[in-house]
């Protein structure tokens, strides 16, 4: 059975490069479409743009979104190069991409909050196999939220994955509250930058480390202190203790510094958990238990030595988080500047530019 509510058009044309199935009263539904496939791991040259990729049938809780803009995240370039190989290699070819902004073209039978024709934005879970680098992406209802009318698809596509990663760390794990102090290690990246804005919106006092090129931007975002990690000694420049530390860099040195800056009862959260790297090295059967043991050991160690909580943090879909992100985004209190856009057909060039670090900021692919 096919769980779709289809969009009906009268005297209308559909402008896309997809093959379309047409019924008698101008009801359209794509059966195949363009998508960027990853048939094997490697450099940008392995990405293949195909025009005949099947559009899957929807489950009752799923939504079909006609993509208008998709952003490139660090996870995309890392997955292309082989990160998560132990999980994803048996599932090749993959479709990369997590963020999306577009229009709803079909919904599953149990979907209640979204309707056909509505503009939405959202993000897929990190382990999704069929990503958003495609004309038609499939997401669950709780991975999407209405796009504010005041923002473009390009602007909206830059937000959700990074913001949800930061939201989960700050709101779900550390449970930050008004008046608390937060240290963001690496505030110039997308996750760090959104973390600053989310914390400021919650009434927290934020200090961050970043490169010299990001200092002006993070201060405008609301950070009370921005420390150039190259030109300054972080441990001398930053004063006092913090209730939470979000470490987006996650190397041993930043872990040591971050933990030493925490108050007793504080939370240290790193984006660079070792689960994926260990399962890639040893396989799922061995790597996952090893990663779990390492995390547990560190949690016990730091709880007794420093009286703090230690976490590996990852993005996870959260309807409450996405709703708060949308409201802050709509109010102009949360944004990620887009540095450059590429046509969807130039996905290799976009990945090449990110791989060579020619574009430090956010890059978005536009679809027509």
C-alpha positions, 0 to 999 in steps of 0.5 A: 500500500502506498501511504500518500496524500497527493498534491492536485494541480489544475492548469499547472506545470511542474518545473523540475528535472524529474520524470513524473507520473500524471493522472487524469486530473492533473495530479502529479507525483514524481517516481524518479528524480535527480540525486547526488549518489556516493557509490564509494568513499573518496574525494569530491570526484566520486560524487555522481549526479544521476537523474533516474533515482527512485523516489521511495514510497512514504511510510505513514509518518513521513513527508516528501519534500521538494528541495529548494536548498540543501546545505553542506555540513562537515558530516557530509564531507567526512562521510564522503571520505569514509567516516562511518565506514563500518555503518555505511559501506554495506549500504552504498550507494548513499545520498549525502545531505542532512539539511533541507528547505523546500515544499511539502509535496506529499505526506503519509497518512498519519501526518497531522502538523504539515500539509501539501504545498507548505514551505518547510525546513528541517534536518535528517538524523546523522545515520540516514542513508537517503539524504537531502542531496536530491530533488525529493527528500523523505523526512519524518514529520518530527524532522520538519517545521514550517519555514518562516515567510520572512527567510529564504530557502537558502537561509533556512537550509543553513540552520537546522542540523547545526542548531539541533546539535547545539540545542541537544547539548545545551537544552537536553544534556546540560539543561542550561538556565538563565544566569548560567555561564557557558564556554563554547570552544570553537564558536566560529563554526556552525554548531558553536555559533548557534550554541552562542545564540541559543545560550544568549536567548536563554539568558546565559553569559557566554564566553567563546574561543575562535579564530581571529576572523570570527571574533567580530561575528561571535561578539555580535551574536551575543558572546561577552568574551571572544578569545583568539585561540592562536594569539592568546593563552586561553587559560590566562585570558578566561577568568572564572568557572563555567556551568557548561562547556561545549567543545566543538573541537574535541582534541585532548588539549581542549578537553583538558582545558574545558574540564578544568574550567568547569564548576563542580556539577557542570557539564562537559560536552564534546562533538568529537565522540569516539564511537564512529572512529572506533567502529570504523577501526575495529568493526561494529562488533568490537568497536561499539563496545570499546567506545561504550567502555571508554565513555563510561570510564571517562564519565566515572573518572571525571565525576570522581576527580572533578565532580562534573558530567562528561558527554559525547553529544550528537544531533538528534531530531527533536520536535521541541528543539526544532520549534524553538529554533524556528521561533528564534529564527523567525524573530531574527535571534538565530541565524548562520550566515551563508558564505556561498551558494552553488547550483545543485549540479556543481556539487563536486565543485562545492565539496572541492571548495570545502575540502581545500578550505577555500570557503570557511563559512556555510555553503548551500546548494540551490535546486531549481 
